[in-house]
């Protein structure tokens, strides 16, 4: 059947309309895309200009804050503005922030003024070059601040400065001690403020020191061992009771603790006078992990004796000296210089650091609600005094029952503090260790509770 001319014409017009619509839509889409890209580029350009201006002002404000921190010897003013990858003196975190803290605390020149000389932007890193003018003597220091896109300090460079960085957390292996031939070393101690005090000889003089398994190594009190003037900076470290700050080196000619000797080496000093004030007695330093790490350490609070045992003779020593006692052997893990042991409160398993420098046990405050039936928290807060210069307000109370291995401990005085120690949430100290003889084997990684009248709860076979 043939189509009429009218129908052909109608189809032709319809086809043209369709083609026109399709072509128009395509052209509109192209022009829309071009306009969109133009607006985006224009807006982005203006946005970058505005952001850079605001970013520059914010970074200058932080630089001003940095100089206020130096003048006031207050590192905390600057801490919130450090990038996670902050570096100083070519050191990365956590050493970099320690270096900055020590530089600020030990900077003893009087600041006259400071000036931001210029700024540069390269690969999204904003650099501010600054002049620090000091008096007595009159001179200019140059400090470079580098900021990331979030206005956080990525790097601080002291142009021309020399620094001796103290890595106290890694110091457990730095000092070299000569060990005696004796495989059993017994040393009497005194308890002062629930801390273990022993006598040690340093540079020919016998002085009181604290046994602190939470300290990385031998650490001297800078109150008695003056910092050498040629040291530009030190660092800080953490303990169970706070931050040890204002660190430097002191050259020790000789040191003798139970015939474990050190000769002609640079030993760290730190400000621990706050701890002396709390105890009410002199403490010339801390004897920590690096001194006795090659021994099994037997703590006997009842008889006030600490015994250092060659690991080869530990089992025979326990069997011979405590024939009527039972033993419970519990594995430990080493986290740097800290020994960690597993314990249970209620149904919750927790890791605890073993620290003779902790006069009370501590738990992370964040788990209080999970242990509400197993702990009692006092309504009033208390003040914690430790190795830090400042005091810490904490909650206190007691734990009804803590089980370690097969042994249960009851009604333990405990403090609850969420940020008591960086990366160390829970600590056991004097409250646990005083209740029986305890042996800590750093070499073979276990701890032994020496029990009496325990009637088979423990067994000798576990040794």
TISE-238366 format. One record per residue (C-alpha): residue in three letters; x, y, z. Coordinates in pm, whole numbers, plus 32768, in hexadecimal, padded with zeros to 4 digits. Layout:
<recs>
<rec type="ala" px="X" py="Y" pz="Z"/>
...
</recs>
This chain:
<recs>
<rec type="unk" px="8000" py="8000" pz="8000"/>
<rec type="unk" px="8099" py="8151" pz="7F98"/>
<rec type="unk" px="80C1" py="826F" pz="808B"/>
<rec type="unk" px="8024" py="83B8" pz="802F"/>
<rec type="unk" px="80F8" py="84ED" pz="7FEF"/>
<rec type="unk" px="8063" py="8586" pz="8128"/>
<rec type="unk" px="80E7" py="846A" pz="8202"/>
<rec type="unk" px="8244" py="8481" pz="8166"/>
<rec type="unk" px="8252" py="85F3" pz="81A8"/>
<rec type="unk" px="81DD" py="85BD" pz="830B"/>
<rec type="unk" px="82EE" py="84BB" pz="834E"/>
<rec type="unk" px="83F7" py="859E" pz="82B9"/>
<rec type="unk" px="8399" py="86C2" pz="839B"/>
<rec type="unk" px="8391" py="85DF" pz="84CD"/>
<rec type="unk" px="84EC" py="8559" pz="847A"/>
<rec type="unk" px="8578" py="86BB" pz="845E"/>
<rec type="unk" px="84DF" py="8719" pz="85AC"/>
<rec type="unk" px="857D" py="85EB" pz="8654"/>
<rec type="unk" px="86D1" py="8635" pz="85BB"/>
<rec type="unk" px="86B5" py="87A2" pz="8628"/>
<rec type="unk" px="865E" py="873F" pz="878E"/>
<rec type="unk" px="877B" py="8645" pz="87A4"/>
<rec type="unk" px="8876" py="873D" pz="8711"/>
<rec type="unk" px="8802" py="8850" pz="87FA"/>
<rec type="unk" px="881D" py="8771" pz="892B"/>
<rec type="unk" px="897D" py="870C" pz="88C8"/>
<rec type="unk" px="89E9" py="8875" pz="8890"/>
<rec type="unk" px="8949" py="88D9" pz="89DC"/>
<rec type="unk" px="8A02" py="87C3" pz="8A8D"/>
<rec type="unk" px="8B4E" py="8830" pz="89F6"/>
<rec type="unk" px="8B18" py="899C" pz="8A52"/>
<rec type="unk" px="8A9E" py="8939" pz="8BAE"/>
<rec type="unk" px="8BD8" py="886A" pz="8BE7"/>
<rec type="unk" px="8CBA" py="8989" pz="8B71"/>
<rec type="unk" px="8C06" py="8A81" pz="8C4F"/>
<rec type="unk" px="8C19" py="8994" pz="8D77"/>
<rec type="unk" px="8D92" py="8964" pz="8D4C"/>
<rec type="unk" px="8DC5" py="8AD9" pz="8D2A"/>
<rec type="unk" px="8D06" py="8B21" pz="8E69"/>
<rec type="unk" px="8DB9" py="8A0C" pz="8F25"/>
<rec type="unk" px="8F0F" py="8A8C" pz="8EC0"/>
<rec type="unk" px="8EB4" py="8BF0" pz="8F13"/>
<rec type="unk" px="8E1F" py="8B94" pz="9063"/>
<rec type="unk" px="8F40" py="8AAC" pz="90B8"/>
<rec type="unk" px="903B" py="8BBA" pz="906B"/>
<rec type="unk" px="8F8E" py="8CB3" pz="914D"/>
<rec type="unk" px="8F5E" py="8BA9" pz="9259"/>
<rec type="unk" px="90D0" py="8B54" pz="9258"/>
<rec type="unk" px="912D" py="8CC2" pz="9277"/>
<rec type="unk" px="9044" py="8CF0" pz="939F"/>
<rec type="unk" px="90B7" py="8BAE" pz="9447"/>
<rec type="unk" px="9228" py="8C04" pz="9420"/>
<rec type="unk" px="91F3" py="8D57" pz="94C0"/>
<rec type="unk" px="9135" py="8CC4" pz="95E4"/>
<rec type="unk" px="922C" py="8BA6" pz="9603"/>
<rec type="unk" px="9351" py="8C98" pz="960F"/>
<rec type="unk" px="92B0" py="8D61" pz="9726"/>
<rec type="unk" px="9265" py="8C25" pz="97EE"/>
<rec type="unk" px="93CA" py="8BA4" pz="97C8"/>
<rec type="unk" px="9455" py="8CF5" pz="9834"/>
<rec type="unk" px="9377" py="8CE2" pz="9967"/>
<rec type="unk" px="9408" py="8B8A" pz="99BB"/>
<rec type="unk" px="956B" py="8C0C" pz="998B"/>
<rec type="unk" px="951B" py="8D25" pz="9A7E"/>
<rec type="unk" px="949B" py="8C1B" pz="9B6E"/>
<rec type="unk" px="95E2" py="8B5D" pz="9B44"/>
<rec type="unk" px="96AD" py="8C86" pz="9BB7"/>
<rec type="unk" px="95C4" py="8CB7" pz="9CDD"/>
<rec type="unk" px="9600" py="8B4A" pz="9D35"/>
<rec type="unk" px="977A" py="8B84" pz="9D2C"/>
<rec type="unk" px="9764" py="8CBF" pz="9E01"/>
<rec type="unk" px="9683" py="8C18" pz="9F02"/>
<rec type="unk" px="9734" py="8AC5" pz="9EF0"/>
<rec type="unk" px="95E5" py="8A20" pz="9EAC"/>
<rec type="unk" px="95F4" py="890E" pz="9D9F"/>
<rec type="unk" px="9483" py="88BE" pz="9DD5"/>
<rec type="unk" px="9423" py="89FD" pz="9D1E"/>
<rec type="unk" px="94AE" py="896C" pz="9BDD"/>
<rec type="unk" px="945A" py="87FA" pz="9C00"/>
<rec type="unk" px="92F8" py="8810" pz="9B69"/>
<rec type="unk" px="9387" py="88AD" pz="9A2E"/>
<rec type="unk" px="9484" py="879C" pz="99D8"/>
<rec type="unk" px="943F" py="86C1" pz="98A9"/>
<rec type="unk" px="9436" py="854A" pz="98D7"/>
<rec type="unk" px="9574" py="8533" pz="9802"/>
<rec type="unk" px="9623" py="8655" pz="98B3"/>
<rec type="unk" px="979F" py="8657" pz="989A"/>
<rec type="unk" px="98B3" py="871C" pz="9946"/>
<rec type="unk" px="9A2C" py="86F4" pz="992D"/>
<rec type="unk" px="99E7" py="85E5" pz="982A"/>
<rec type="unk" px="9937" py="851A" pz="9935"/>
<rec type="unk" px="97D9" py="848E" pz="9907"/>
<rec type="unk" px="96CC" py="845B" pz="9A0A"/>
<rec type="unk" px="96CB" py="8416" pz="9B2A"/>
<rec type="unk" px="9832" py="8492" pz="9B4B"/>
<rec type="unk" px="97E6" py="85D4" pz="9A8D"/>
<rec type="unk" px="96E5" py="8652" pz="9B89"/>
<rec type="unk" px="97D2" py="85F3" pz="9CA3"/>
<rec type="unk" px="98E3" py="86C1" pz="9BFC"/>
<rec type="unk" px="97FB" py="87EB" pz="9BD5"/>
<rec type="unk" px="978B" py="87D2" pz="9D41"/>
<rec type="unk" px="98F0" py="87CC" pz="9DBE"/>
<rec type="unk" px="995D" py="88EA" pz="9CDB"/>
<rec type="unk" px="9844" py="89C4" pz="9D62"/>
<rec type="unk" px="9888" py="896A" pz="9ECD"/>
<rec type="unk" px="9A01" py="8998" pz="9EB4"/>
<rec type="unk" px="9A0C" py="8AD4" pz="9DDE"/>
<rec type="unk" px="9AB2" py="8BC4" pz="9ED3"/>
<rec type="unk" px="9AE8" py="8CF7" pz="9DF6"/>
<rec type="unk" px="9A14" py="8E2E" pz="9E2D"/>
<rec type="unk" px="9935" py="8E6F" pz="9CFE"/>
<rec type="unk" px="9921" py="8FD5" pz="9C87"/>
<rec type="unk" px="9844" py="8FAA" pz="9B53"/>
<rec type="unk" px="97F1" py="8ECA" pz="9A30"/>
<rec type="unk" px="9793" py="8F0B" pz="98C7"/>
<rec type="unk" px="9705" py="8E3E" pz="97A7"/>
<rec type="unk" px="97F8" py="8E9D" pz="9694"/>
<rec type="unk" px="974C" py="8DF7" pz="956C"/>
<rec type="unk" px="966B" py="8CD9" pz="9504"/>
<rec type="unk" px="966F" py="8BE5" pz="93E2"/>
<rec type="unk" px="957B" py="8AE1" pz="9362"/>
<rec type="unk" px="9606" py="89AB" pz="92B9"/>
<rec type="unk" px="9546" py="8869" pz="927B"/>
<rec type="unk" px="943D" py="88CB" pz="9378"/>
<rec type="unk" px="9542" py="88FF" pz="948A"/>
<rec type="unk" px="953D" py="8A61" pz="9517"/>
<rec type="unk" px="9690" py="8AD0" pz="959B"/>
<rec type="unk" px="96BE" py="8BF7" pz="9686"/>
<rec type="unk" px="9821" py="8C74" pz="96BC"/>
<rec type="unk" px="9845" py="8D29" pz="9808"/>
<rec type="unk" px="9947" py="8DF5" pz="98C4"/>
<rec type="unk" px="9963" py="8DD1" pz="9A3C"/>
<rec type="unk" px="9A1F" py="8EF3" pz="9AD8"/>
<rec type="unk" px="9AB6" py="8EB2" pz="9C2F"/>
<rec type="unk" px="9B78" py="8F89" pz="9D22"/>
<rec type="unk" px="9C95" py="8F39" pz="9E13"/>
<rec type="unk" px="9D44" py="8EF3" pz="9D2D"/>
<rec type="unk" px="9CAA" py="8FBA" pz="9C13"/>
<rec type="unk" px="9C79" py="8ED7" pz="9AE6"/>
<rec type="unk" px="9B7B" py="8E52" pz="99EE"/>
<rec type="unk" px="9B09" py="8CEB" pz="99C8"/>
<rec type="unk" px="9A56" py="8C6D" pz="9893"/>
<rec type="unk" px="9935" py="8B79" pz="98B2"/>
<rec type="unk" px="9874" py="8ADA" pz="9794"/>
<rec type="unk" px="970E" py="8A5E" pz="97BF"/>
<rec type="unk" px="9670" py="897C" pz="96B9"/>
<rec type="unk" px="94F6" py="8946" pz="96BD"/>
<rec type="unk" px="9417" py="8847" pz="960F"/>
<rec type="unk" px="92C9" py="8898" pz="956C"/>
<rec type="unk" px="9215" py="887F" pz="96BB"/>
<rec type="unk" px="92F0" py="898F" pz="9756"/>
<rec type="unk" px="93A5" py="888F" pz="982C"/>
<rec type="unk" px="951B" py="88A9" pz="9866"/>
<rec type="unk" px="95C3" py="87A5" pz="978F"/>
<rec type="unk" px="9729" py="8808" pz="97DF"/>
<rec type="unk" px="97F1" py="88FE" pz="98B0"/>
<rec type="unk" px="9955" py="8945" pz="9847"/>
<rec type="unk" px="9A4E" py="8A0A" pz="9916"/>
<rec type="unk" px="9B41" py="8A8A" pz="9811"/>
<rec type="unk" px="9CA4" py="8A46" pz="987C"/>
<rec type="unk" px="9C3D" py="89A6" pz="99C5"/>
<rec type="unk" px="9CDE" py="886A" pz="9A48"/>
<rec type="unk" px="9C1D" py="877A" pz="9B1D"/>
<rec type="unk" px="9C68" py="863D" pz="9BD8"/>
<rec type="unk" px="9B21" py="857C" pz="9BDB"/>
<rec type="unk" px="9ADD" py="84A1" pz="9D06"/>
<rec type="unk" px="9A10" py="836D" pz="9CB4"/>
<rec type="unk" px="99B8" py="82FD" pz="9E11"/>
<rec type="unk" px="98B2" py="81FF" pz="9DA1"/>
<rec type="unk" px="99C3" py="8145" pz="9CE2"/>
<rec type="unk" px="9AC3" py="8173" pz="9DF6"/>
<rec type="unk" px="9A97" py="8017" pz="9E8C"/>
<rec type="unk" px="9BB2" py="7F96" pz="9DAF"/>
<rec type="unk" px="9C92" py="80C9" pz="9D94"/>
<rec type="unk" px="9D57" py="80B8" pz="9ED9"/>
<rec type="unk" px="9E50" py="7F9E" pz="9F06"/>
<rec type="unk" px="9E68" py="7EFA" pz="A05C"/>
<rec type="unk" px="9F72" py="7E08" pz="A0D3"/>
<rec type="unk" px="9ED1" py="7CDE" pz="A182"/>
<rec type="unk" px="9F7C" py="7C29" pz="A2A1"/>
<rec type="unk" px="9FD3" py="7AB8" pz="A29B"/>
<rec type="unk" px="9EDE" py="7A71" pz="A3B6"/>
<rec type="unk" px="9D98" py="79DC" pz="A33B"/>
<rec type="unk" px="9CD4" py="7A46" pz="A471"/>
<rec type="unk" px="9CD8" py="7BB0" pz="A4E8"/>
<rec type="unk" px="9C0F" py="7C08" pz="A620"/>
<rec type="unk" px="9BDA" py="7D79" pz="A66F"/>
<rec type="unk" px="9B21" py="7E01" pz="A7A1"/>
<rec type="unk" px="9A2D" py="7F1D" pz="A770"/>
<rec type="unk" px="9955" py="8011" pz="A831"/>
<rec type="unk" px="97EB" py="806C" pz="A7EC"/>
<rec type="unk" px="97A8" py="81DF" pz="A7DE"/>
<rec type="unk" px="965A" py="8257" pz="A75F"/>
<rec type="unk" px="961D" py="80ED" pz="A6ED"/>
<rec type="unk" px="9747" py="8108" pz="A601"/>
<rec type="unk" px="9880" py="802C" pz="A607"/>
<rec type="unk" px="99B7" py="80F0" pz="A671"/>
<rec type="unk" px="9B10" py="8054" pz="A64B"/>
<rec type="unk" px="9C74" py="80D2" pz="A673"/>
<rec type="unk" px="9D57" py="80F6" pz="A546"/>
<rec type="unk" px="9EAB" py="8196" pz="A51C"/>
<rec type="unk" px="9ED3" py="82A8" pz="A415"/>
<rec type="unk" px="A01D" py="835C" pz="A3D8"/>
<rec type="unk" px="A0A3" py="82CD" pz="A51F"/>
<rec type="unk" px="9F7C" py="8334" pz="A5FD"/>
<rec type="unk" px="9E69" py="8255" pz="A685"/>
<rec type="unk" px="9D0F" py="82E7" pz="A63B"/>
<rec type="unk" px="9BA0" py="827A" pz="A650"/>
<rec type="unk" px="9AF5" py="820B" pz="A50E"/>
<rec type="unk" px="9998" py="8189" pz="A4BD"/>
<rec type="unk" px="9964" py="8036" pz="A417"/>
<rec type="unk" px="9869" py="8081" pz="A303"/>
<rec type="unk" px="9811" py="7F6A" pz="A20F"/>
<rec type="unk" px="9748" py="806D" pz="A14E"/>
<rec type="unk" px="9882" py="8139" pz="A0F9"/>
<rec type="unk" px="9945" py="80DF" pz="9FBE"/>
<rec type="unk" px="9A9F" py="80F7" pz="A05B"/>
<rec type="unk" px="9B77" py="81AA" pz="A158"/>
<rec type="unk" px="9AF4" py="830D" pz="A17E"/>
<rec type="unk" px="9B94" py="841A" pz="A257"/>
<rec type="unk" px="9AEB" py="8535" pz="A313"/>
<rec type="unk" px="9B68" py="8679" pz="A277"/>
<rec type="unk" px="9B41" py="8721" pz="A3C9"/>
<rec type="unk" px="9C88" py="8675" pz="A42D"/>
<rec type="unk" px="9D26" py="863F" pz="A2D9"/>
<rec type="unk" px="9D3A" py="878C" pz="A229"/>
<rec type="unk" px="9CFC" py="878F" pz="A0B2"/>
<rec type="unk" px="9E37" py="87D4" pz="9FE3"/>
<rec type="unk" px="9E29" py="8929" pz="9F3C"/>
<rec type="unk" px="9E86" py="88A0" pz="9DE3"/>
<rec type="unk" px="9D44" py="87DA" pz="9DC6"/>
<rec type="unk" px="9C40" py="8898" pz="9D00"/>
<rec type="unk" px="9B18" py="87B8" pz="9D3E"/>
<rec type="unk" px="9A8D" py="867E" pz="9DD6"/>
<rec type="unk" px="9938" py="85DB" pz="9DD4"/>
<rec type="unk" px="982B" py="8546" pz="9EAD"/>
<rec type="unk" px="979D" py="83F0" pz="9EF5"/>
<rec type="unk" px="9673" py="834F" pz="9F9D"/>
<rec type="unk" px="9659" py="828C" pz="A0E1"/>
<rec type="unk" px="9537" py="81F9" pz="A1A0"/>
<rec type="unk" px="950B" py="833D" pz="A25C"/>
<rec type="unk" px="9541" py="8442" pz="A151"/>
<rec type="unk" px="963F" py="84E4" pz="A06D"/>
<rec type="unk" px="97B2" py="84FA" pz="A0BC"/>
<rec type="unk" px="9822" py="8641" pz="A01D"/>
<rec type="unk" px="994A" py="8729" pz="9FE8"/>
<rec type="unk" px="9A37" py="8611" pz="9F86"/>
<rec type="unk" px="9BAB" py="862A" pz="9F36"/>
<rec type="unk" px="9CED" py="8563" pz="9F5F"/>
<rec type="unk" px="9DE5" py="8555" pz="A080"/>
<rec type="unk" px="9F35" py="84AA" pz="A063"/>
<rec type="unk" px="9F58" py="839A" pz="A16C"/>
<rec type="unk" px="A0B5" py="831D" pz="A1BA"/>
<rec type="unk" px="A03C" py="81ED" pz="A279"/>
<rec type="unk" px="9EF7" py="8158" pz="A2F8"/>
<rec type="unk" px="9ECE" py="801F" pz="A3CC"/>
<rec type="unk" px="9D8A" py="7F73" pz="A429"/>
<rec type="unk" px="9DB8" py="7E1B" pz="A4C3"/>
<rec type="unk" px="9F01" py="7DF9" pz="A402"/>
<rec type="unk" px="9E4D" py="7E45" pz="A2BC"/>
<rec type="unk" px="9F31" py="7F59" pz="A242"/>
<rec type="unk" px="9F3B" py="806F" pz="A142"/>
<rec type="unk" px="A077" py="8129" pz="A0E0"/>
<rec type="unk" px="A0AC" py="8278" pz="A031"/>
<rec type="unk" px="9F5F" py="82A3" pz="9F7E"/>
<rec type="unk" px="9E5F" py="83B7" pz="9F47"/>
<rec type="unk" px="9D2A" py="8373" pz="A01C"/>
<rec type="unk" px="9BE2" py="842B" pz="9FFD"/>
<rec type="unk" px="9B6D" py="8527" pz="A0FC"/>
<rec type="unk" px="9A0A" py="859E" pz="A131"/>
<rec type="unk" px="9939" py="8672" pz="A219"/>
<rec type="unk" px="98A9" py="8587" pz="A320"/>
<rec type="unk" px="98A3" py="867E" pz="A442"/>
<rec type="unk" px="9727" py="866D" pz="A445"/>
<rec type="unk" px="9744" py="84FF" pz="A4A5"/>
<rec type="unk" px="9834" py="855B" pz="A5C1"/>
<rec type="unk" px="9738" py="8658" pz="A642"/>
<rec type="unk" px="962A" py="854D" pz="A647"/>
<rec type="unk" px="9700" py="844A" pz="A6FC"/>
<rec type="unk" px="97AC" py="8542" pz="A7E1"/>
<rec type="unk" px="9909" py="84B7" pz="A7AE"/>
<rec type="unk" px="9A2F" py="84CE" pz="A6C0"/>
<rec type="unk" px="9A35" py="83FC" pz="A582"/>
<rec type="unk" px="9B6E" py="8419" pz="A4AE"/>
<rec type="unk" px="9AD3" py="835F" pz="A38E"/>
<rec type="unk" px="9A18" py="8230" pz="A30B"/>
<rec type="unk" px="9AAB" py="80D9" pz="A2C9"/>
<rec type="unk" px="99E0" py="804A" pz="A1AB"/>
<rec type="unk" px="99C2" py="7F2E" pz="A0B4"/>
<rec type="unk" px="9B0F" py="7F60" pz="A000"/>
<rec type="unk" px="9BD1" py="7F19" pz="A140"/>
<rec type="unk" px="9B31" py="7DC9" pz="A197"/>
<rec type="unk" px="9A9B" py="7D53" pz="A04A"/>
<rec type="unk" px="9B88" py="7C27" pz="A038"/>
<rec type="unk" px="9B18" py="7BA5" pz="A18B"/>
<rec type="unk" px="99E5" py="7B0C" pz="A228"/>
<rec type="unk" px="9973" py="7C06" pz="A330"/>
<rec type="unk" px="98E9" py="7B76" pz="A476"/>
<rec type="unk" px="982A" py="7C74" pz="A548"/>
<rec type="unk" px="9801" py="7C25" pz="A6BB"/>
<rec type="unk" px="9747" py="7D44" pz="A762"/>
<rec type="unk" px="971B" py="7C84" pz="A8A9"/>
<rec type="unk" px="9891" py="7C60" pz="A8E7"/>
<rec type="unk" px="98F0" py="7D9E" pz="A829"/>
<rec type="unk" px="99DA" py="7CEA" pz="A736"/>
<rec type="unk" px="99F8" py="7CF3" pz="A5BC"/>
<rec type="unk" px="9AB4" py="7BCF" pz="A522"/>
<rec type="unk" px="9B43" py="7BD1" pz="A3C2"/>
<rec type="unk" px="9B66" py="7A70" pz="A338"/>
<rec type="unk" px="9C15" py="79EA" pz="A20A"/>
<rec type="unk" px="9AF4" py="7942" pz="A14A"/>
<rec type="unk" px="9BB6" py="77FA" pz="A151"/>
<rec type="unk" px="9B99" py="77DE" pz="A2CB"/>
<rec type="unk" px="9A3D" py="7870" pz="A30A"/>
<rec type="unk" px="997D" py="7728" pz="A31B"/>
<rec type="unk" px="9A76" py="7684" pz="A408"/>
<rec type="unk" px="9A80" py="77BD" pz="A4E0"/>
<rec type="unk" px="9905" py="77BF" pz="A50B"/>
<rec type="unk" px="98F2" py="764B" pz="A554"/>
<rec type="unk" px="9A11" py="7659" pz="A64E"/>
<rec type="unk" px="99A8" py="7795" pz="A709"/>
<rec type="unk" px="982F" py="7763" pz="A707"/>
<rec type="unk" px="97FC" py="75E8" pz="A721"/>
<rec type="unk" px="96AD" py="7606" pz="A7D2"/>
<rec type="unk" px="961E" py="7707" pz="A6E6"/>
<rec type="unk" px="9559" py="76DE" pz="A5A8"/>
<rec type="unk" px="959B" py="779D" pz="A469"/>
<rec type="unk" px="94C2" py="782B" pz="A359"/>
<rec type="unk" px="9572" py="7876" pz="A212"/>
<rec type="unk" px="94C4" py="7975" pz="A134"/>
<rec type="unk" px="9542" py="79E1" pz="9FD9"/>
<rec type="unk" px="959A" py="7B4D" pz="9F9A"/>
<rec type="unk" px="95D0" py="7C13" pz="9E5C"/>
<rec type="unk" px="96D1" py="7D25" pz="9E2F"/>
<rec type="unk" px="9660" py="7E75" pz="9DA9"/>
<rec type="unk" px="97AD" py="7F25" pz="9D82"/>
<rec type="unk" px="9838" py="7F36" pz="9EE3"/>
<rec type="unk" px="96E8" py="7EEC" pz="9F87"/>
<rec type="unk" px="9676" py="7D91" pz="9FEF"/>
<rec type="unk" px="9504" py="7D4F" pz="9FAB"/>
<rec type="unk" px="942F" py="7C46" pz="A057"/>
<rec type="unk" px="92C7" py="7BD3" pz="A01F"/>
<rec type="unk" px="91C7" py="7BF1" pz="A138"/>
<rec type="unk" px="904E" py="7BC9" pz="A15E"/>
<rec type="unk" px="8F4E" py="7CA7" pz="A20C"/>
<rec type="unk" px="8DF7" py="7C08" pz="A204"/>
<rec type="unk" px="8DDA" py="7B7D" pz="A0A4"/>
<rec type="unk" px="8EC0" py="7C80" pz="A006"/>
<rec type="unk" px="9028" py="7C28" pz="9FAF"/>
<rec type="unk" px="911C" py="7D4A" pz="9FC2"/>
<rec type="unk" px="928F" py="7D84" pz="9F87"/>
<rec type="unk" px="9354" py="7E1F" pz="A0A6"/>
<rec type="unk" px="94AF" py="7EB7" pz="A0AC"/>
<rec type="unk" px="9586" py="7E42" pz="A1D2"/>
<rec type="unk" px="961C" py="7F74" pz="A278"/>
<rec type="unk" px="96CB" py="7F89" pz="A3C9"/>
<rec type="unk" px="96BC" py="8103" pz="A39E"/>
<rec type="unk" px="953F" py="80FC" pz="A3B9"/>
<rec type="unk" px="94CE" py="8125" pz="A522"/>
<rec type="unk" px="9367" py="80CD" pz="A4C3"/>
<rec type="unk" px="92C9" py="8006" pz="A3AA"/>
<rec type="unk" px="9227" py="80C7" pz="A28F"/>
<rec type="unk" px="910F" py="807F" pz="A199"/>
<rec type="unk" px="909B" py="8139" pz="A067"/>
<rec type="unk" px="8F70" py="820B" pz="A0CC"/>
<rec type="unk" px="8EBD" py="81AF" pz="9F89"/>
<rec type="unk" px="8E76" py="804C" pz="A004"/>
<rec type="unk" px="8DCC" py="80B2" pz="A149"/>
<rec type="unk" px="8C6E" py="8081" pz="A0BE"/>
<rec type="unk" px="8CCA" py="7F23" pz="A042"/>
<rec type="unk" px="8D40" py="7EBE" pz="A19D"/>
<rec type="unk" px="8C3B" py="7F6B" pz="A26F"/>
<rec type="unk" px="8BF7" py="7E32" pz="A340"/>
<rec type="unk" px="8D68" py="7DE4" pz="A37C"/>
<rec type="unk" px="8DEA" py="7F3B" pz="A3E5"/>
<rec type="unk" px="8D93" py="804D" pz="A4DA"/>
<rec type="unk" px="8DDD" py="81B7" pz="A47A"/>
<rec type="unk" px="8DEC" py="82C4" pz="A586"/>
<rec type="unk" px="8D1D" py="83FC" pz="A553"/>
<rec type="unk" px="8E41" py="84E1" pz="A5A6"/>
<rec type="unk" px="8F6E" py="8504" pz="A4C1"/>
<rec type="unk" px="90D7" py="84F7" pz="A532"/>
<rec type="unk" px="9222" py="858A" pz="A4C2"/>
<rec type="unk" px="9329" py="84AC" pz="A423"/>
<rec type="unk" px="9494" py="850F" pz="A45D"/>
<rec type="unk" px="9599" py="8474" pz="A37F"/>
<rec type="unk" px="96C4" py="84BE" pz="A2A8"/>
<rec type="unk" px="9615" py="85D7" pz="A1F1"/>
<rec type="unk" px="963A" py="8740" pz="A25B"/>
<rec type="unk" px="94C2" py="8765" pz="A271"/>
<rec type="unk" px="93C3" py="86A7" pz="A33D"/>
<rec type="unk" px="929F" py="85E6" pz="A2AB"/>
<rec type="unk" px="913F" py="85DB" pz="A332"/>
<rec type="unk" px="90C6" py="8472" pz="A328"/>
<rec type="unk" px="8FAA" py="8398" pz="A39A"/>
<rec type="unk" px="8FFC" py="8294" pz="A49F"/>
<rec type="unk" px="8F59" py="8162" pz="A534"/>
<rec type="unk" px="8FA0" py="7FEF" pz="A540"/>
<rec type="unk" px="8F7A" py="7EB2" pz="A474"/>
<rec type="unk" px="8EBC" py="7D9D" pz="A527"/>
<rec type="unk" px="8F7A" py="7C80" pz="A483"/>
<rec type="unk" px="9092" py="7C61" pz="A384"/>
<rec type="unk" px="910B" py="7B0C" pz="A310"/>
<rec type="unk" px="9265" py="7AD6" pz="A27B"/>
<rec type="unk" px="92B6" py="7970" pz="A21E"/>
<rec type="unk" px="921B" py="789E" pz="A332"/>
<rec type="unk" px="923C" py="79A5" pz="A441"/>
<rec type="unk" px="9127" py="7A94" pz="A4AA"/>
<rec type="unk" px="916A" py="7BE7" pz="A547"/>
<rec type="unk" px="9057" py="7C97" pz="A609"/>
<rec type="unk" px="8FFA" py="7DFE" pz="A660"/>
<rec type="unk" px="9114" py="7EA3" pz="A5A0"/>
<rec type="unk" px="9144" py="801B" pz="A5BE"/>
<rec type="unk" px="9128" py="80A1" pz="A45C"/>
<rec type="unk" px="9128" py="81EB" pz="A3A4"/>
<rec type="unk" px="905D" py="8223" pz="A267"/>
<rec type="unk" px="90F1" py="8308" pz="A160"/>
<rec type="unk" px="90B4" py="82F8" pz="9FEA"/>
<rec type="unk" px="91F8" py="83A1" pz="9F80"/>
<rec type="unk" px="92DD" py="8342" pz="A09D"/>
<rec type="unk" px="93EA" py="82BA" pz="9FB7"/>
<rec type="unk" px="9400" py="82D0" pz="9E42"/>
<rec type="unk" px="93C2" py="8175" pz="9DAD"/>
<rec type="unk" px="93BF" py="80D7" pz="9F09"/>
<rec type="unk" px="9260" py="80BD" pz="9F92"/>
<rec type="unk" px="927A" py="7FD0" pz="A0BA"/>
<rec type="unk" px="9391" py="7FA9" pz="A1BB"/>
<rec type="unk" px="93D2" py="7EC4" pz="A2E3"/>
<rec type="unk" px="94D0" py="7F2C" pz="A3E8"/>
<rec type="unk" px="9503" py="7F2A" pz="A55F"/>
<rec type="unk" px="939F" py="7EBC" pz="A5B5"/>
<rec type="unk" px="93D5" py="7D70" pz="A4FF"/>
<rec type="unk" px="954B" py="7D3A" pz="A525"/>
<rec type="unk" px="9552" py="7D6A" pz="A6A0"/>
<rec type="unk" px="9468" py="7C45" pz="A6E2"/>
<rec type="unk" px="9560" py="7B2E" pz="A68F"/>
<rec type="unk" px="96B9" py="7AF6" pz="A602"/>
<rec type="unk" px="96BC" py="7B2F" pz="A489"/>
<rec type="unk" px="97BD" py="7AD4" pz="A384"/>
<rec type="unk" px="97C7" py="7B8B" pz="A235"/>
<rec type="unk" px="988D" py="7AE0" pz="A121"/>
<rec type="unk" px="98D6" py="7BDC" pz="A00E"/>
<rec type="unk" px="99A7" py="7AE1" pz="9F4C"/>
<rec type="unk" px="98B5" py="79BB" pz="9F4A"/>
<rec type="unk" px="977C" py="7A97" pz="9F5C"/>
<rec type="unk" px="96BC" py="7A15" pz="A085"/>
<rec type="unk" px="965E" py="7A7E" pz="A1E7"/>
<rec type="unk" px="964B" py="799A" pz="A316"/>
<rec type="unk" px="9576" py="79D5" pz="A449"/>
<rec type="unk" px="9613" py="7924" pz="A572"/>
<rec type="unk" px="94F1" py="78BB" pz="A650"/>
<rec type="unk" px="94E3" py="7841" pz="A7B5"/>
<rec type="unk" px="93D9" py="775C" pz="A84C"/>
<rec type="unk" px="9327" py="7756" pz="A700"/>
<rec type="unk" px="92C5" py="75EA" pz="A721"/>
<rec type="unk" px="92F6" py="7578" pz="A5BA"/>
<rec type="unk" px="9269" py="76A4" pz="A503"/>
<rec type="unk" px="93C3" py="76BF" pz="A466"/>
<rec type="unk" px="94AF" py="75A6" pz="A40B"/>
<rec type="unk" px="962A" py="7585" pz="A400"/>
<rec type="unk" px="960A" py="74E5" pz="A2AC"/>
<rec type="unk" px="95B6" py="7634" pz="A217"/>
<rec type="unk" px="971D" py="76A6" pz="A24A"/>
</recs>
